[in-house]
Structures are given as structure tokens and as C-alpha cells.
Amino acid sequence: MSQVLVASNRGPVSYALDRDGTLTAKRGGGGLVSGLSSIGGRALWVCAALDEGDREAVRREPARLAAEDTGGQPVRMLDIPREVFADAYNGIANSVLWFVHHMLYRTPFEPVFDAEFESSWRHYEQYNAAFADALAEEAAEGATVLVQDYHLTLVPGLLRERRPDLRIGHFSHTPWAPPDYYRLLPDDTAAAVLEGVLGADRAAFLTQRWARTFADCCVEVLGAKVRTGAEGELLVEHAGRSTRIGVHGLGADADFLLERSRRPDVDERAEALREQIGGEGRRTIVRVDRTELSKNIVRGLHAFGRLLDDFPQWRERVVHLAFAYPSRQDLEVYRAYTDEVAEVAQEVNDRHGTAGWTPVVLHVQDDFARSLAAYRLADVALVNPIRDGMNLVAKEVPVVSDEGVALVLSREAGAYAELGADALVVNPYDIGGTARALNEALSMPDAERTARTARLAAAATALPPQRWFLDQLEALEGRPSD
């Protein structure tokens, strides 16, 4: 039985299944993996099998994945039926909840909540119930359970029914939609998600803004009461319970980034990028994103083209290193968006390129070492999401930068709350405004850029993953709800 448990859709390891039946484990990264390292191997991680390799690993090790595959982290992976997982993950989590919280719907045409949605929602309920059952089975008396993100919004409430003795927390890594937009969801679905999260003793968010909009939704949809508790946290009171609302702004892992970005493979990638940039003294504008609809890559490319139109002094003097790594390619809308990114990049190159200068250097093959090399070379970092829970790229680039970087940052990124004072802030929909900000960033005096970079890096690393995780754990294991 475990005293600390973490639940998330994706676990810390994934498996590839070869034709001969060999399983190869690959460990993942990210804030949660780094955060869990702060408490060693004493937490059990419960996650879902994502593909056939994962499912085969569960068949071979149904109780716990092999310790040599997980770095000693105890992991229970759930083999949820394929159709249940597919509907829960793609049909609801990524195609409905993600779209609502990032405000991505084209409302004249979508969403359409029909019989297909209703079927997918039933599978989302089953998927969440599978996690709740596993956590209830694995948790020791009075254990602490940290549930992660929009895939598992129903788990806290379901787990509360099964194990009222547990301390339960939920953390949202996305924004939370304001009430008017959130109410696009069917009324019963909107209520179920909120009531699921409110099953937790404490629900936490990346910024105060997202915490506040969650509380506002509870008021508007559920008729809940919101007040401020003794510790200054918001308290949402509903159905005879009180749920504390916390804020933990996940920061960059400076020690890891600085060590990893100075390895030989990163130096090699940096040299290759310098050859692609070409030209003595040529400047660089860098973006590193998945081709996720909310990241706003297409408008960023249009803004770079507008920079070259409106500020011709930068022609042949600047290159846009655009790393757009394909994401969720099993969804048609994401495939179309990925194609649009490539088309717009080519349009900019066709309109402005010369024999010795390619304005946009687009990379679509994920390569972490190359991303770090680009961070080091960046004169300007462009981070212009339509809406983002945090955006760690905005925090990582100033930490890794060799010569200092000017950050052009969307006011709709969660990172704006901490970095906005030293960034050049843009409306992500405003192409001309973003182009002007890029010009200002390229024109920034060296001394100012250096000073801003130092302040950005300090703010970006104020709550590294280990501390971020421990803060949540300590807050949850402290006093009970008011």
C-alpha cells in the first residue's frame, strides 16, 4: 500500500514493441518526472497504457512495471480497453476539454454535442473510473493522492466516494475557460467536470488567473460559494464540502537545462544551425513548439513575414528558426494545421528569400538537443500562444541563452504573469503588433537585453519542478479543508 500516489494519463515510461516481441522502454521527461524525483521512489505512479507496446508491458508485468525500466519509480500502468481509451483521450480530453479551455472552437460550426459525443463521454467516465478504482486499491489508509490534468477531472470525486479517508489533490496544467465559454459544454457535462475536481481537498492551477476562472465557473454553473480562507487561498464551497484552490507556477529546471545544453551533441547541433543561418552577424528569431492549435505558429510566421515587409532593414539580416514538431496527428484538424505551418513558411521563403538567405528555417523532426542549441543561439524568442496554461519554452530560453535573449511573449500565456515585466508583450491575434514587437526585440541594446535576460531567468526558475511538486504535496498533507 502506498502513502503517496500520482495519477496521470501518460506515465514516466513508454514501450516500443518490435516484430520479434522485444520490448524497449523509453523514459520520458517533463515537470512531473522531475518533480517526483524530489521524493525518491516512495510515490506510486498510476498511468494508462497508450499503445500496443505499453499494453504488452502490462500483460507481462500487471502489478508493477519493471524497476529497471522506470528508474526505480514504482509504476502501475492500466490496460484500459482500446475503444474506451480512444474515446476518452481523443474524443473528450483532446477534442472537447482541451478545445474549451484553450477557446479554440469555431463556434458557427462547432462544437456539436450529439450521440457520438454522448458515447465518448460514457467512455470518459469509464476511463476515469478505472483510475479511481486502481488508486482506491493501491492507497494506504490516509494516503495522499495527486491527480493530474484534464484527462482525469472526474477522478477526485469518484475516488472520494470510494475512499473518503484519502487526501486528494487535482492539478490543472491547462488554462481554465471563463464561464461564458465553459458553458459551451452540455450542462450536465459542465457540472460533472466541476464536481469531479471539487471532489479534491485542494485543486491547484498554474496561475491565479486560471484559479479564478475555475472558481467563477463553480459559481456560475453550480451555484457554489467562494470565499477567502485563513491562508489567503480561495475556498469553493459546494454540496457540503470545501475545496481549497491553490496556485503553483511550474518553473524551469535550471540545473538540468544548463548541464544538458552544454553537452557535445548540443554543440554539434548549434554548429549545424549556424551553417543554416549563414551570413556574418545574422540575427535569429527562435520558436520551439509542437504543432498544437493553441501555439499560434501560423500567425507567428505571418508576423515574421510582416516584419520583413514593414522593416526591410532586416532582410538578409535575420533568420527565423521555427521548430514545429508534429502533435496529435491522429486528429485530422492537427494534420491540417501541420500542413498549414509548412505552407506559410514556404510562402515567406518564396516571397523574401534570396540565393544566400533562407528567411525561415523550419524543422519538424523532434530533436531535444537541437532545440537546446536553438535556445542558446536565440537573439529573440517568439512565444505567442493563443492561450497556454504556462509555456515552459518562455522560461527555458532565458536560462540557456548564450548571449542574452529578448522575449516576445503573448499576454495569453500563463508565463506572462511572471515574465511579462521583462518581455515584449503582444496580443497573439495582432500580426502587425507582433511584427513591431519583433523589430523592437531585434533592435534592443545589448545591455538592456542582458539585464532583461537575467531577470527573466531568475523569475523562470523561482519554482523548479522539485519544489513545485513538494509545495503541492506539503499543502495537501497539511491542515484539512476549512
MARFI-122698 format. One record per residue (C-alpha): residue number from 1; y negated, z, x negated. Coordinates in steps of 0.1 Angstrom, whole numbers. Layout:
N
GUVO,num,c2,c3,c1
GUVO,NUM,Y,Z,X
...
***
This chain:
482
GUVO,num,c2,c3,c1
GUVO,1,0,0,0
GUVO,2,-35,-9,-13
GUVO,3,-66,11,-13
GUVO,4,-90,-19,-18
GUVO,5,-83,-53,-2
GUVO,6,-103,-85,-3
GUVO,7,-97,-114,22
GUVO,8,-109,-149,18
GUVO,9,-98,-184,28
GUVO,10,-95,-195,-9
GUVO,11,-78,-173,-34
GUVO,12,-82,-169,-71
GUVO,13,-54,-194,-80
GUVO,14,-41,-227,-67
GUVO,15,-9,-246,-74
GUVO,16,0,-282,-81
GUVO,17,35,-293,-72
GUVO,18,50,-320,-95
GUVO,19,76,-345,-83
GUVO,20,103,-326,-102
GUVO,21,95,-294,-84
GUVO,22,75,-278,-112
GUVO,23,46,-256,-100
GUVO,24,15,-255,-122
GUVO,25,-10,-227,-115
GUVO,26,-48,-231,-120
GUVO,27,-71,-202,-118
GUVO,28,-104,-205,-101
GUVO,29,-138,-191,-108
GUVO,30,-169,-181,-88
GUVO,31,-187,-149,-80
GUVO,32,-158,-132,-61
GUVO,33,-134,-137,-90
GUVO,34,-159,-124,-115
GUVO,35,-168,-95,-91
GUVO,36,-132,-84,-87
GUVO,37,-129,-81,-125
GUVO,38,-151,-51,-123
GUVO,39,-123,-30,-108
GUVO,40,-94,-44,-127
GUVO,41,-62,-51,-108
GUVO,42,-64,-23,-82
GUVO,43,-75,-46,-54
GUVO,44,-51,-68,-34
GUVO,45,-65,-103,-26
GUVO,46,-52,-118,6
GUVO,47,-58,-156,9
GUVO,48,-44,-187,26
GUVO,49,-22,-214,12
GUVO,50,-44,-245,11
GUVO,51,-19,-273,3
GUVO,52,17,-281,-4
GUVO,53,16,-266,-39
GUVO,54,3,-233,-26
GUVO,55,29,-233,2
GUVO,56,57,-238,-22
GUVO,57,44,-210,-44
GUVO,58,45,-187,-13
GUVO,59,81,-198,-5
GUVO,60,91,-187,-40
GUVO,61,70,-155,-41
GUVO,62,64,-145,-5
GUVO,63,53,-109,-12
GUVO,64,30,-114,-42
GUVO,65,22,-144,-64
GUVO,66,34,-142,-99
GUVO,67,12,-119,-120
GUVO,68,12,-144,-149
GUVO,69,-4,-170,-126
GUVO,70,-31,-147,-113
GUVO,71,-42,-130,-145
GUVO,72,-27,-97,-132
GUVO,73,-46,-98,-100
GUVO,74,-23,-88,-70
GUVO,75,-25,-117,-46
GUVO,76,-7,-122,-12
GUVO,77,-10,-158,-1
GUVO,78,-4,-166,36
GUVO,79,15,-197,46
GUVO,80,-2,-203,79
GUVO,81,12,-233,99
GUVO,82,-4,-265,88
GUVO,83,-19,-275,121
GUVO,84,-33,-240,126
GUVO,85,-49,-241,92
GUVO,86,-62,-276,96
GUVO,87,-79,-269,129
GUVO,88,-93,-235,118
GUVO,89,-106,-248,84
GUVO,90,-118,-283,92
GUVO,91,-120,-282,130
GUVO,92,-140,-250,133
GUVO,93,-151,-234,100
GUVO,94,-164,-266,83
GUVO,95,-172,-288,112
GUVO,96,-188,-262,136
GUVO,97,-197,-229,120
GUVO,98,-209,-245,87
GUVO,99,-229,-271,107
GUVO,100,-245,-244,129
GUVO,101,-255,-221,101
GUVO,102,-269,-249,80
GUVO,103,-286,-265,110
GUVO,104,-270,-299,103
GUVO,105,-263,-313,138
GUVO,106,-279,-345,151
GUVO,107,-284,-329,185
GUVO,108,-289,-361,206
GUVO,109,-253,-369,197
GUVO,110,-236,-336,186
GUVO,111,-221,-311,190
GUVO,112,-197,-319,218
GUVO,113,-176,-289,227
GUVO,114,-147,-305,246
GUVO,115,-109,-300,249
GUVO,116,-104,-308,212
GUVO,117,-128,-281,202
GUVO,118,-111,-256,226
GUVO,119,-77,-264,210
GUVO,120,-92,-260,175
GUVO,121,-108,-227,185
GUVO,122,-75,-213,196
GUVO,123,-61,-221,162
GUVO,124,-91,-205,145
GUVO,125,-82,-173,165
GUVO,126,-46,-176,153
GUVO,127,-57,-181,117
GUVO,128,-79,-150,118
GUVO,129,-52,-130,135
GUVO,130,-28,-139,107
GUVO,131,-52,-124,82
GUVO,132,-58,-93,103
GUVO,133,-20,-88,106
GUVO,134,-15,-91,68
GUVO,135,-44,-68,60
GUVO,136,-32,-42,85
GUVO,137,3,-43,70
GUVO,138,-9,-40,34
GUVO,139,-37,-14,37
GUVO,140,-31,22,28
GUVO,141,-45,49,51
GUVO,142,-83,49,50
GUVO,143,-84,19,27
GUVO,144,-115,-3,21
GUVO,145,-113,-40,32
GUVO,146,-139,-66,22
GUVO,147,-137,-98,43
GUVO,148,-154,-129,31
GUVO,149,-174,-156,49
GUVO,150,-175,-178,79
GUVO,151,-138,-187,78
GUVO,152,-129,-151,88
GUVO,153,-156,-140,112
GUVO,154,-131,-126,137
GUVO,155,-111,-106,112
GUVO,156,-132,-74,112
GUVO,157,-129,-70,150
GUVO,158,-92,-78,150
GUVO,159,-85,-55,121
GUVO,160,-105,-27,137
GUVO,161,-82,-29,168
GUVO,162,-51,-28,145
GUVO,163,-63,-2,120
GUVO,164,-92,19,132
GUVO,165,-87,42,101
GUVO,166,-100,15,77
GUVO,167,-134,10,62
GUVO,168,-142,-27,69
GUVO,169,-169,-49,54
GUVO,170,-178,-85,60
GUVO,171,-199,-106,36
GUVO,172,-215,-140,46
GUVO,173,-220,-164,18
GUVO,174,-239,-189,40
GUVO,175,-272,-187,58
GUVO,176,-271,-174,94
GUVO,177,-286,-196,121
GUVO,178,-316,-183,141
GUVO,179,-308,-175,178
GUVO,180,-321,-207,194
GUVO,181,-299,-228,171
GUVO,182,-270,-204,171
GUVO,183,-268,-207,208
GUVO,184,-257,-244,205
GUVO,185,-223,-228,203
GUVO,186,-205,-222,237
GUVO,187,-215,-188,250
GUVO,188,-181,-172,246
GUVO,189,-177,-186,211
GUVO,190,-211,-174,200
GUVO,191,-203,-139,214
GUVO,192,-168,-138,198
GUVO,193,-181,-146,163
GUVO,194,-208,-119,165
GUVO,195,-185,-93,180
GUVO,196,-159,-102,153
GUVO,197,-184,-95,125
GUVO,198,-196,-64,143
GUVO,199,-161,-50,141
GUVO,200,-170,-42,105
GUVO,201,-186,-9,94
GUVO,202,-210,-30,73
GUVO,203,-219,-67,74
GUVO,204,-237,-80,44
GUVO,205,-257,-111,35
GUVO,206,-273,-128,5
GUVO,207,-309,-123,16
GUVO,208,-329,-103,40
GUVO,209,-338,-134,59
GUVO,210,-301,-141,68
GUVO,211,-295,-105,76
GUVO,212,-325,-105,100
GUVO,213,-314,-137,118
GUVO,214,-279,-123,123
GUVO,215,-294,-92,139
GUVO,216,-316,-114,160
GUVO,217,-286,-133,173
GUVO,218,-269,-100,182
GUVO,219,-299,-90,203
GUVO,220,-303,-124,220
GUVO,221,-266,-132,226
GUVO,222,-250,-98,230
GUVO,223,-279,-77,242
GUVO,224,-273,-54,212
GUVO,225,-299,-28,199
GUVO,226,-312,-30,164
GUVO,227,-329,-1,146
GUVO,228,-335,10,110
GUVO,229,-312,37,96
GUVO,230,-319,65,73
GUVO,231,-312,44,42
GUVO,232,-335,17,53
GUVO,233,-307,-7,63
GUVO,234,-307,-24,97
GUVO,235,-282,-10,122
GUVO,236,-268,-31,150
GUVO,237,-256,-10,180
GUVO,238,-232,-27,204
GUVO,239,-202,-17,226
GUVO,240,-204,19,215
GUVO,241,-204,12,177
GUVO,242,-230,9,150
GUVO,243,-227,-17,122
GUVO,244,-248,-14,91
GUVO,245,-265,-45,78
GUVO,246,-268,-49,40
GUVO,247,-282,-74,16
GUVO,248,-267,-82,-18
GUVO,249,-283,-112,-36
GUVO,250,-255,-125,-58
GUVO,251,-268,-133,-93
GUVO,252,-257,-154,-123
GUVO,253,-232,-141,-148
GUVO,254,-254,-143,-179
GUVO,255,-228,-132,-204
GUVO,256,-202,-157,-192
GUVO,257,-227,-186,-190
GUVO,258,-242,-181,-224
GUVO,259,-209,-178,-241
GUVO,260,-193,-207,-222
GUVO,261,-223,-231,-226
GUVO,262,-222,-228,-264
GUVO,263,-186,-239,-269
GUVO,264,-177,-271,-287
GUVO,265,-168,-291,-256
GUVO,266,-202,-284,-241
GUVO,267,-219,-295,-274
GUVO,268,-198,-328,-272
GUVO,269,-209,-334,-236
GUVO,270,-245,-327,-245
GUVO,271,-244,-353,-272
GUVO,272,-229,-379,-248
GUVO,273,-256,-371,-223
GUVO,274,-283,-376,-249
GUVO,275,-269,-411,-256
GUVO,276,-270,-419,-219
GUVO,277,-306,-406,-216
GUVO,278,-317,-426,-247
GUVO,279,-353,-431,-258
GUVO,280,-372,-408,-282
GUVO,281,-387,-378,-263
GUVO,282,-374,-389,-229
GUVO,283,-375,-361,-203
GUVO,284,-347,-351,-180
GUVO,285,-346,-340,-143
GUVO,286,-312,-324,-136
GUVO,287,-294,-316,-104
GUVO,288,-258,-304,-101
GUVO,289,-243,-303,-66
GUVO,290,-213,-310,-45
GUVO,291,-219,-339,-21
GUVO,292,-223,-313,7
GUVO,293,-246,-324,35
GUVO,294,-268,-294,31
GUVO,295,-276,-300,-5
GUVO,296,-300,-328,3
GUVO,297,-291,-351,-26
GUVO,298,-302,-383,-9
GUVO,299,-337,-370,-2
GUVO,300,-338,-358,-38
GUVO,301,-330,-393,-51
GUVO,302,-357,-408,-28
GUVO,303,-382,-382,-42
GUVO,304,-373,-393,-77
GUVO,305,-379,-429,-67
GUVO,306,-412,-419,-52
GUVO,307,-422,-401,-85
GUVO,308,-417,-434,-103
GUVO,309,-438,-453,-77
GUVO,310,-467,-428,-75
GUVO,311,-468,-416,-111
GUVO,312,-460,-447,-131
GUVO,313,-467,-429,-164
GUVO,314,-432,-415,-161
GUVO,315,-415,-449,-161
GUVO,316,-391,-452,-190
GUVO,317,-401,-416,-200
GUVO,318,-378,-397,-177
GUVO,319,-341,-398,-166
GUVO,320,-326,-382,-135
GUVO,321,-292,-367,-144
GUVO,322,-277,-364,-110
GUVO,323,-243,-348,-108
GUVO,324,-229,-352,-73
GUVO,325,-193,-340,-71
GUVO,326,-174,-352,-40
GUVO,327,-167,-325,-15
GUVO,328,-146,-323,17
GUVO,329,-136,-359,15
GUVO,330,-110,-354,43
GUVO,331,-140,-354,67
GUVO,332,-155,-389,74
GUVO,333,-191,-377,75
GUVO,334,-188,-363,40
GUVO,335,-172,-396,27
GUVO,336,-201,-415,43
GUVO,337,-226,-391,27
GUVO,338,-210,-395,-7
GUVO,339,-213,-433,-4
GUVO,340,-249,-430,6
GUVO,341,-257,-409,-26
GUVO,342,-242,-437,-47
GUVO,343,-261,-464,-28
GUVO,344,-295,-447,-31
GUVO,345,-290,-440,-68
GUVO,346,-282,-477,-73
GUVO,347,-313,-487,-53
GUVO,348,-336,-466,-75
GUVO,349,-320,-482,-106
GUVO,350,-323,-517,-93
GUVO,351,-359,-512,-84
GUVO,352,-371,-495,-115
GUVO,353,-345,-499,-143
GUVO,354,-351,-519,-174
GUVO,355,-329,-532,-202
GUVO,356,-333,-500,-222
GUVO,357,-337,-475,-194
GUVO,358,-314,-464,-165
GUVO,359,-336,-441,-143
GUVO,360,-307,-424,-125
GUVO,361,-275,-414,-144
GUVO,362,-251,-405,-116
GUVO,363,-218,-386,-124
GUVO,364,-193,-380,-96
GUVO,365,-163,-366,-116
GUVO,366,-164,-328,-116
GUVO,367,-168,-316,-152
GUVO,368,-180,-280,-157
GUVO,369,-186,-284,-194
GUVO,370,-208,-315,-187
GUVO,371,-227,-295,-160
GUVO,372,-234,-268,-185
GUVO,373,-246,-294,-210
GUVO,374,-270,-308,-184
GUVO,375,-283,-273,-178
GUVO,376,-291,-269,-215
GUVO,377,-309,-303,-216
GUVO,378,-329,-300,-184
GUVO,379,-367,-301,-186
GUVO,380,-367,-299,-148
GUVO,381,-341,-286,-124
GUVO,382,-342,-300,-89
GUVO,383,-327,-277,-63
GUVO,384,-338,-290,-28
GUVO,385,-312,-280,-2
GUVO,386,-319,-284,35
GUVO,387,-306,-248,38
GUVO,388,-285,-227,15
GUVO,389,-271,-192,15
GUVO,390,-282,-187,-21
GUVO,391,-277,-216,-45
GUVO,392,-264,-203,-79
GUVO,393,-274,-235,-97
GUVO,394,-310,-225,-93
GUVO,395,-301,-192,-110
GUVO,396,-278,-206,-137
GUVO,397,-301,-233,-152
GUVO,398,-328,-209,-165
GUVO,399,-302,-187,-181
GUVO,400,-285,-216,-200
GUVO,401,-316,-238,-208
GUVO,402,-322,-245,-245
GUVO,403,-359,-252,-244
GUVO,404,-371,-238,-211
GUVO,405,-370,-254,-176
GUVO,406,-393,-260,-147
GUVO,407,-375,-252,-114
GUVO,408,-384,-273,-83
GUVO,409,-369,-252,-55
GUVO,410,-365,-257,-18
GUVO,411,-380,-229,3
GUVO,412,-349,-231,24
GUVO,413,-326,-219,-4
GUVO,414,-317,-182,-4
GUVO,415,-326,-181,-41
GUVO,416,-363,-187,-30
GUVO,417,-365,-150,-21
GUVO,418,-360,-140,-57
GUVO,419,-372,-171,-77
GUVO,420,-400,-185,-56
GUVO,421,-428,-169,-75
GUVO,422,-419,-188,-107
GUVO,423,-406,-220,-92
GUVO,424,-424,-250,-78
GUVO,425,-416,-246,-41
GUVO,426,-410,-276,-18
GUVO,427,-403,-284,18
GUVO,428,-369,-301,14
GUVO,429,-377,-328,40
GUVO,430,-410,-338,23
GUVO,431,-403,-367,0
GUVO,432,-439,-371,-12
GUVO,433,-443,-334,-17
GUVO,434,-411,-332,-37
GUVO,435,-423,-361,-59
GUVO,436,-456,-344,-66
GUVO,437,-437,-312,-75
GUVO,438,-416,-332,-99
GUVO,439,-447,-346,-115
GUVO,440,-462,-311,-118
GUVO,441,-429,-298,-133
GUVO,442,-428,-327,-159
GUVO,443,-464,-320,-168
GUVO,444,-461,-283,-171
GUVO,445,-474,-270,-205
GUVO,446,-446,-258,-229
GUVO,447,-459,-222,-230
GUVO,448,-460,-219,-192
GUVO,449,-426,-234,-188
GUVO,450,-412,-209,-214
GUVO,451,-428,-180,-197
GUVO,452,-416,-190,-163
GUVO,453,-380,-196,-176
GUVO,454,-379,-161,-190
GUVO,455,-389,-146,-157
GUVO,456,-366,-168,-137
GUVO,457,-336,-159,-159
GUVO,458,-344,-122,-155
GUVO,459,-346,-124,-117
GUVO,460,-315,-146,-116
GUVO,461,-293,-121,-135
GUVO,462,-306,-89,-118
GUVO,463,-274,-86,-98
GUVO,464,-245,-101,-117
GUVO,465,-212,-107,-99
GUVO,466,-195,-75,-111
GUVO,467,-224,-53,-99
GUVO,468,-228,-74,-67
GUVO,469,-192,-66,-58
GUVO,470,-193,-29,-68
GUVO,471,-225,-24,-48
GUVO,472,-208,-36,-17
GUVO,473,-177,-15,-24
GUVO,474,-198,16,-30
GUVO,475,-219,11,1
GUVO,476,-188,7,22
GUVO,477,-170,36,7
GUVO,478,-200,59,11
GUVO,479,-212,75,43
GUVO,480,-198,63,77
GUVO,481,-219,43,101
GUVO,482,-248,62,117
***
